[in-house]
Amino acid sequence: MAKPSREAISMASTSPSSLSPPKVPMELPVSNRQKLLKSLRQHLSNSSRPHHGFVLLQGGEEQTRYCTDHIELFRQESYFAYLFGVREPGFYGAIDIATGKSILFAPRLPADYAVWLGEIKPVSYFQERYMVSMVYYTDEIVQLLVDQYKGSGKPLLFLLHGLNTDSNNFSKPAEFEGIENFERDLTTLHPILTECRVCKSDLELALIQIANNISSEAHVEVITLFHSLDNN
């Protein structure tokens, strides 16, 4: 499994001089995908199952405030962020178990999106930004995965479905038009991916240290402010 570059770890572990968090380097989700792929392939080998199929996750969607057109602050679904690092809503992500290729599917935005929300980025932008093998649109999921599948019969999807023991809520498996064209495995992915997230890499530990540094700095700032108020 490829390791994050020294430059990426150095950038992540630099002590912040302000309360602004650094950007998460895209080497991290690349490394996370490789980690998952290695664990999943090992599990399939131990179970005498072929290395065919796709891990498929659905990213988060934008939510409006009740019946208004006000869009609430978007936060990506955590498992999807772990594997793909995508910051925008409406994406899907796949990993081809046979080849290791990573595929993003971006929403096809209408032309009037640019009038209100800015430039519509081409798929090449997302491929470069998120360091994936390929990027297509979400309305191309079925055709692309069928074309890429190297096994026999219907293509197999490993979908995320499992219990979060902290919240007692279940992860939501990906849904899309045409999913009936695929075989679906709802039991294999969740425990393997969850275990991958539990075991932290050096780069993840560096980012956690940054979060701790920022939290400590914030507490010091608040304490200093209260001491100043008391002295006045």
N, C-alpha and C positions, 0 to 999 in steps of 0.2 A: 504494500500500500504506500503510495507516495505521501511524503510528509510535507507540511506547509513549509514555505521557504523561510530562511532566517530573517529575511527582510520583513516578512509578514508578521512573524512573532515579535520582532523588535518594535515594529510600528504599534502592535497591540499592547505591548508591555511598557511603553513609554509612560512615565508618570505624568498625568495631566496637570497643566498649570492653571486651568480654569474648570468650571463645572460642565463644560461641553463634552459629551462622550465622543470618542473617535468612531469612524466608520468601521464596520466589521469587514475585514478583508475577505474577498470572495474565495480565497484559498480554503477557507473554513468549510463552506458547504461542499466544495469539491472533495475535500478530505473526508467529510462525513458520508458522502455518497460511496466513496471507495470502501470505507469501513463497513457500511451496510451491505454492499455487494459481496464483500469477502465473507461476512457472517451468514448471509442468506445462501450463498453457494455452498458453504460448508454444511449448513442445515439440510439442504436438498441432497447433497452427496450422502450424508449420514442416513437419510430417509430413502435412499435409492431412487430419487426422483431426478428427472432431467433438468438441466439448467436452461429451461425455456420459460418465456413469459415476461411480463412487465410489472414492476412496482409502479403503481399509479396513485398519486395523491391529488386531491383537490385543494387549492388554496382558498383563502378567505374571500368573502364577498363584502362589498360596501353595504352599510346599513344607514337608512335615513331615520331621523328622529320622529317616531310615531307617524303621523299622516303628512308631515311637512316634506319639503324638498331639501331640508338641511341635512347634509351628509356628516355623520359623526366621524371622529378621528379614526382612521383605519389602522388596525393592528393585524398582522399576518397570523394565520394559524401556525401554531408552534412547530409541529412536525414538518410542515411544508417549509417553514423558514429554516429549519435545521438542515434540510436536504438541498434546498435550492436558493435560499437567501433572497427571494423575490420580495420586493417592497410594495408592489402594486397589487390591487385586487383583481379577481376574476381569472386567475391563471390555473392551469393544471401542470403537473410535472410527472414524467415517466422515466424509468431506468430500465433499459433492455438487459435482462439478466444474461442472455447469451453473449452479447457483445460488449456490455458495459457502457454503451452510449447513453447519454442523458438528453432528454427531450423536454423542452418547455412548449406549452400551448398557450398563446396569448389571446385575449379577447379581441375580436375584430370590431374596432370602434367605428361608430358612424361618423360621417364627415362633419356634422355640426358639433362634435366633441371639441374640435379645434377652436371653434368660436368662443366657447365658454371656459374651457379647461386647458387650452394650450396645444402644443405640437403633438401630433399623432406619430409615435415612434415606429420605425420599420422593424421587422423581426430581426434584422441584422444587429440592431442596437441592443436588443435583449440578449442575443447570443454572445456578443462581446462583453456586455456588462455582467452577466451571470455565469460566464465561463462554462456553457453547456455545448453539447455536440450539435444540436439542431434546435430550431425554433419554428413552429408552425402556428396556425390559428386554431382556436378551440373547435371550430366547425369542421376541422380536418382530423380530429382525433381518431375516428373509426377507420378511415381509409389509411392513414399513416401507420397505425399500429398493425392493421391487417397486413399491409405491405411489408412491414419490418419483421413480422413474426416468422421464425424459422422452424417451428414445430409442426406437428400434424393436428388436424381438427381445428376447433375454434381456438383463437388466441387466449392465453390464460392471463388474467389480471390478479396480482396480489394487492388487495385493497386493505386500507387501514380501518380496523374495527376491533375495539377492545375497551375494557373498563379502566377509567382513571380512578384509582382507589382513593385519591384525595377528595375528588368532587362527587364520586359515584355516578358520573356521566360517562357515556360511551363516545369514543371517537367516531366521527361521521365518515363512512366510506364514500369514495368519489361516486358521483352520479352524473350522467350525461346522456344525451339523446343517442340511441344506438347501442347502449351497453348490453342489450340482449344478444348482440353478436359475439359476446365473449363469455368464456368460462370465468368464474369468479372464486377466488380463495379468500375467505374472510377470517381465517384463523392463524395463518402462518406469520404474517408481516408484523403485527402489533408487538408481540413479545420480543422479537428480534430487534426491531427498531427502538423500542423502549430501552432495552439493555444497552444498545449503542449510545443512546443519549446519557445513560447513567455513568458510563466510563468516559471521563473527560480527557481530551488531548492536551498537549502543551499549549496550543494556541487558545483553546477554550479556557484553560486555567489562567492564561494571561489576561483574557478579556474579563473573566470573573474578578481578577485582582483589580482591574481598572474600575469595575463597578463598585468594589469595596472602597477603593481610594476616593471615588467621587462621593460615596455615602459618608465616609469619614470627614472629608473636606466640608461637606454640607453641614454636618453636625458641629464642626468647629466654627463655621461661619455663624450659625444660629447662637451658639454659646457666646461668641464674641459680641454679637449684637445685643444679647440680653445683659451682658456685663456692662456694655456701653450705656444702655438705658438705665441700669441701676445706678451707675456713677453720675448720671445727669439728674 
